[in-house]
Amino acid sequence: MVERLRTPVEELDRQDLATFCSTLEAVPLDEIEPRMRARVAGEVRAVRIVPRAGADALEAIVSDGRGTVTAVFLGRRRLAGVTPGRRLVLEGMVTDDSSQLAIFNPAYELLG
């Protein structure tokens, strides 16, 4: 109990998120590699719109408490339900996009 009180809230949140994601039969984000098809779970940390090849793309930074991946939805400015704090499952091919891991146009499932 004393240890839990001394631990920063951010660390407790990270541990809770990692535990939640491990129950969903998803690959932990610190274990995925480029050119690998993966099913990952996590929480959206940030959403931004970035121009790519003349068209906008929605990028969602997703974390599972162990690592991060960027979900890139080409040609989209918004997706209903994909907002910071929302938990979801992504499935698709992992790529190396400018030295960070990304999944382009992943299949996604919003979690409650």
Buried (B, 14 or more C-beta within 10 A) or exposed (E): EEEEEEEEEEEEEBEEBBEBBBEBEBBBBEEBEEEEEBBBBBBBEEBEEEEBEEEBBBBBBBBBBBBBBBBBBEEBEEBEEBEEEBBBBBBBBBBEBEEEBBBBBBEBEBBE
